[in-house]
Amino acid sequence: MSALDRYIPGVPCWADTNQPDPDAAARFYGELFGWRCEDVMPPGSDAQYLIGRLSGGDVAAITGSQEPPAWNTYVWVESADETANRVTDAGGTVVVEPADVLDQGRMAVCADREGARFMIWQPRAHRGSAVVNEHGAVNFNDLHSRDLEAAKEFYHAVFGWEVLDLGPGGQMWTLPGYGDHIDLLMPGHTKAIVEMGGPTGFENVVASLNPLPADDAVTQPHWGITFAVEDADAIAAKAVELGGTVVMAPTDAPWVRASVLRDPAGAVFGANHFAPENG
């Protein structure tokens, strides 16, 4: 691991979406967020892996798949094999055993106790998202769970995560020491959070933890993605123009104006803009 890496073990580092038509998805996200997409698969490959970029930096990717369209979360680890063992020891499932992905890294597909899938990523050439927390880039990885206590036990055992309770602002996953690492990359990061009124420990936040409503018997526990945007209302309107749908209209929430959208193929994602006046 390089000291210059944005990530340390236990931090979500990458996202991609499986799509029935990757080229159509690239057009949608390209027009919605301004991504420039490039297929990085070797010449002659039957598969596509389109990396979306902003300002020359990797943001997220689009891949072809016959599985239901969804956004996937990857967590940076030192060893995919050792982490996969911790997943099973903690009561989860290894859906796809650890395997090398060309020279890019080593990964496995896992599921927690409730069946929410996530990927573990042991980086080699691919070092995760280079652009985050900017318009059109990933802002949060979000776990939606029915059994919060089981989730807390599982993710603490696998990644060492703890939970920061923000009251009306919900609950966040934190990784002790992550804020110190970010301060090395961006001096003053923790100080800025304190000055904005952020609670103690917020500098260590790595993801969000969201309870599924008790009256929702349909939605399955899952990991999702939220993108940062400059204007949640404008992005929601643009998504509809491009063939997407609005799942949750832009709504004021603590620190953000939040929306939930669905792309034309059916993958759901959040789009929030920072609204400190809601803090």
ZADO-867545 format. One record per residue (C-alpha): x, y, z; residue number from 1. Coordinates in nm, 3 decimals. Layout:
BEGIN
- X_Y_Z_NUM
...
This chain:
BEGIN
- 0.000_0.000_0.000_1
- 0.129_0.345_-0.090_2
- 0.103_0.630_0.162_3
- -0.037_0.831_-0.127_4
- -0.331_0.596_-0.181_5
- -0.668_0.749_-0.103_6
- -0.772_0.425_0.068_7
- -0.659_0.199_0.349_8
- -0.783_-0.155_0.421_9
- -1.148_-0.150_0.521_10
- -1.251_0.152_0.312_11
- -1.490_0.130_0.013_12
- -1.272_0.216_-0.285_13
- -1.459_0.145_-0.609_14
- -1.805_0.105_-0.759_15
- -1.941_-0.043_-1.076_16
- -2.279_-0.129_-1.221_17
- -2.381_-0.441_-1.408_18
- -2.593_-0.354_-1.710_19
- -2.761_-0.544_-1.996_20
- -2.639_-0.277_-2.244_21
- -2.316_-0.113_-2.121_22
- -2.302_0.130_-2.413_23
- -2.653_0.259_-2.340_24
- -2.566_0.295_-1.971_25
- -2.249_0.485_-2.065_26
- -2.458_0.730_-2.266_27
- -2.698_0.779_-1.975_28
- -2.432_0.838_-1.709_29
- -2.216_1.033_-1.951_30
- -2.495_1.281_-2.020_31
- -2.615_1.284_-1.659_32
- -2.279_1.329_-1.486_33
- -2.040_1.430_-1.763_34
- -1.842_1.106_-1.758_35
- -1.612_1.019_-2.045_36
- -1.619_0.639_-2.070_37
- -1.344_0.412_-2.200_38
- -1.352_0.035_-2.249_39
- -1.039_-0.096_-2.074_40
- -1.074_-0.461_-2.170_41
- -0.797_-0.610_-2.388_42
- -0.853_-0.596_-2.767_43
- -1.064_-0.886_-2.888_44
- -1.233_-0.941_-2.552_45
- -1.599_-1.040_-2.560_46
- -1.661_-0.851_-2.236_47
- -1.685_-0.477_-2.178_48
- -1.564_-0.279_-1.878_49
- -1.628_0.090_-1.935_50
- -1.457_0.320_-1.687_51
- -1.621_0.657_-1.638_52
- -1.381_0.946_-1.585_53
- -1.404_1.308_-1.474_54
- -1.111_1.547_-1.518_55
- -0.899_1.251_-1.624_56
- -0.960_1.056_-1.302_57
- -1.142_0.724_-1.269_58
- -1.485_0.756_-1.103_59
- -1.670_0.424_-1.146_60
- -1.738_0.163_-1.411_61
- -2.007_-0.004_-1.620_62
- -1.994_-0.372_-1.711_63
- -2.214_-0.608_-1.910_64
- -2.409_-0.866_-1.712_65
- -2.728_-1.068_-1.728_66
- -2.780_-1.021_-1.354_67
- -3.036_-0.760_-1.242_68
- -2.889_-0.411_-1.292_69
- -2.743_-0.273_-0.970_70
- -2.457_-0.068_-0.830_71
- -2.181_-0.264_-0.655_72
- -1.951_-0.159_-0.370_73
- -1.585_-0.270_-0.349_74
- -1.393_-0.257_-0.020_75
- -1.012_-0.226_-0.021_76
- -0.838_-0.512_0.164_77
- -0.481_-0.630_0.221_78
- -0.566_-0.988_0.129_79
- -0.878_-1.101_-0.053_80
- -0.822_-1.460_0.063_81
- -0.784_-1.373_0.431_82
- -1.080_-1.135_0.421_83
- -1.295_-1.400_0.251_84
- -1.215_-1.630_0.542_85
- -1.323_-1.361_0.788_86
- -1.650_-1.323_0.596_87
- -1.740_-1.689_0.647_88
- -1.616_-1.688_1.008_89
- -1.852_-1.392_1.075_90
- -2.152_-1.575_0.930_91
- -2.145_-1.435_0.579_92
- -2.104_-1.609_0.244_93
- -1.836_-1.604_-0.023_94
- -2.044_-1.601_-0.342_95
- -1.745_-1.599_-0.580_96
- -1.410_-1.718_-0.446_97
- -1.106_-1.486_-0.461_98
- -0.954_-1.466_-0.810_99
- -0.710_-1.243_-0.996_100
- -0.851_-0.979_-1.231_101
- -0.575_-0.957_-1.494_102
- -0.300_-0.742_-1.337_103
- -0.551_-0.505_-1.177_104
- -0.611_-0.677_-0.845_105
- -0.762_-0.977_-0.671_106
- -1.127_-0.983_-0.576_107
- -1.409_-1.188_-0.433_108
- -1.786_-1.143_-0.422_109
- -1.928_-1.177_-0.071_110
- -2.259_-1.143_0.110_111
- -2.329_-1.048_0.469_112
- -2.561_-1.239_0.703_113
- -2.869_-1.085_0.540_114
- -2.752_-1.154_0.186_115
- -2.639_-0.800_0.096_116
- -2.362_-0.844_-0.162_117
- -2.035_-0.653_-0.173_118
- -1.695_-0.703_-0.331_119
- -1.357_-0.717_-0.163_120
- -1.067_-0.573_-0.362_121
- -0.698_-0.643_-0.310_122
- -0.542_-0.370_-0.526_123
- -0.255_-0.408_-0.766_124
- -0.254_-0.185_-1.075_125
- -0.608_-0.054_-1.009_126
- -0.604_0.168_-0.698_127
- -0.973_0.258_-0.675_128
- -1.162_0.576_-0.756_129
- -0.937_0.876_-0.813_130
- -1.225_1.127_-0.807_131
- -1.478_1.123_-0.521_132
- -1.710_1.369_-0.344_133
- -1.733_1.590_-0.654_134
- -2.023_1.644_-0.892_135
- -2.085_1.314_-1.071_136
- -1.858_1.110_-0.842_137
- -1.933_0.868_-0.559_138
- -2.013_1.043_-0.233_139
- -2.133_0.751_-0.019_140
- -2.161_0.375_-0.020_141
- -2.481_0.281_0.160_142
- -2.585_-0.039_0.335_143
- -2.963_-0.092_0.361_144
- -3.033_-0.349_0.633_145
- -3.323_-0.503_0.827_146
- -3.108_-0.636_1.112_147
- -2.880_-0.352_1.221_148
- -2.734_-0.541_1.515_149
- -2.635_-0.836_1.298_150
- -2.485_-0.595_1.044_151
- -2.285_-0.418_1.314_152
- -2.142_-0.748_1.442_153
- -2.061_-0.874_1.093_154
- -1.887_-0.566_0.951_155
- -1.694_-0.506_1.273_156
- -1.562_-0.861_1.256_157
- -1.471_-0.840_0.886_158
- -1.344_-0.480_0.850_159
- -1.318_-0.339_1.201_160
- -1.598_-0.090_1.139_161
- -1.769_0.094_1.420_162
- -2.094_0.292_1.417_163
- -2.139_0.665_1.463_164
- -2.496_0.756_1.562_165
- -2.597_1.097_1.424_166
- -2.948_1.097_1.565_167
- -3.183_1.241_1.299_168
- -2.889_1.224_1.055_169
- -2.886_0.845_1.071_170
- -2.597_0.611_1.140_171
- -2.257_0.595_0.973_172
- -1.990_0.329_0.949_173
- -1.653_0.452_1.072_174
- -1.303_0.304_1.053_175
- -1.071_0.423_1.331_176
- -0.765_0.591_1.185_177
- -0.909_0.669_0.843_178
- -0.932_1.040_0.922_179
- -0.562_1.043_1.009_180
- -0.485_0.892_0.670_181
- -0.698_1.149_0.486_182
- -0.523_1.427_0.680_183
- -0.195_1.305_0.530_184
- -0.342_1.341_0.181_185
- -0.543_1.657_0.250_186
- -0.400_1.843_0.550_187
- -0.671_2.014_0.750_188
- -0.944_1.763_0.657_189
- -1.040_1.683_1.017_190
- -1.015_2.047_1.124_191
- -1.250_2.150_0.843_192
- -1.509_1.893_0.953_193
- -1.496_2.024_1.310_194
- -1.530_2.384_1.190_195
- -1.842_2.290_0.989_196
- -1.997_2.149_1.304_197
- -1.936_1.785_1.225_198
- -1.964_1.546_1.521_199
- -1.662_1.384_1.681_200
- -1.555_1.085_1.475_201
- -1.709_1.201_1.148_202
- -1.361_1.224_0.995_203
- -1.348_0.843_1.010_204
- -1.676_0.783_0.822_205
- -1.647_0.528_0.538_206
- -2.012_0.446_0.456_207
- -2.371_0.483_0.577_208
- -2.601_0.238_0.756_209
- -2.970_0.268_0.673_210
- -3.257_0.067_0.825_211
- -3.511_-0.065_0.576_212
- -3.863_0.053_0.667_213
- -4.060_-0.196_0.873_214
- -4.352_-0.170_0.631_215
- -4.132_-0.254_0.329_216
- -4.140_-0.631_0.289_217
- -4.021_-0.621_-0.072_218
- -3.683_-0.447_-0.073_219
- -3.402_-0.688_0.009_220
- -3.098_-0.586_0.216_221
- -2.838_-0.446_-0.021_222
- -2.548_-0.211_-0.078_223
- -2.616_0.103_-0.280_224
- -2.435_0.410_-0.411_225
- -2.495_0.783_-0.367_226
- -2.337_1.034_-0.606_227
- -2.252_1.392_-0.520_228
- -2.421_1.650_-0.743_229
- -2.435_2.027_-0.758_230
- -2.815_2.039_-0.781_231
- -3.026_1.737_-0.686_232
- -3.341_1.885_-0.841_233
- -3.173_1.953_-1.175_234
- -3.017_1.605_-1.185_235
- -3.350_1.438_-1.107_236
- -3.512_1.627_-1.394_237
- -3.223_1.541_-1.627_238
- -3.242_1.172_-1.535_239
- -3.608_1.166_-1.641_240
- -3.522_1.337_-1.972_241
- -3.265_1.063_-2.036_242
- -3.510_0.779_-1.972_243
- -3.459_0.726_-1.601_244
- -3.715_0.757_-1.323_245
- -3.738_0.929_-0.986_246
- -3.778_0.686_-0.694_247
- -3.764_0.956_-0.427_248
- -3.804_1.320_-0.529_249
- -3.539_1.564_-0.401_250
- -3.599_1.611_-0.031_251
- -3.426_1.813_0.240_252
- -3.244_1.597_0.496_253
- -2.971_1.666_0.755_254
- -2.678_1.832_0.571_255
- -2.806_1.739_0.223_256
- -3.082_1.763_-0.034_257
- -3.129_1.400_-0.126_258
- -3.290_1.210_-0.411_259
- -3.309_0.849_-0.526_260
- -3.313_0.775_-0.898_261
- -3.332_0.472_-1.127_262
- -3.143_0.444_-1.455_263
- -3.321_0.319_-1.771_264
- -3.211_-0.040_-1.708_265
- -3.333_-0.037_-1.347_266
- -3.021_0.024_-1.136_267
- -3.105_0.249_-0.839_268
- -2.869_0.517_-0.706_269
- -2.879_0.827_-0.489_270
- -2.795_1.183_-0.597_271
- -2.737_1.433_-0.316_272
- -2.609_1.784_-0.297_273
- -2.444_1.920_0.015_274
- -2.676_2.160_0.199_275
- -2.509_2.281_0.520_276
- -2.814_2.493_0.597_277
- -2.996_2.162_0.666_278
- -2.740_2.063_0.931_279
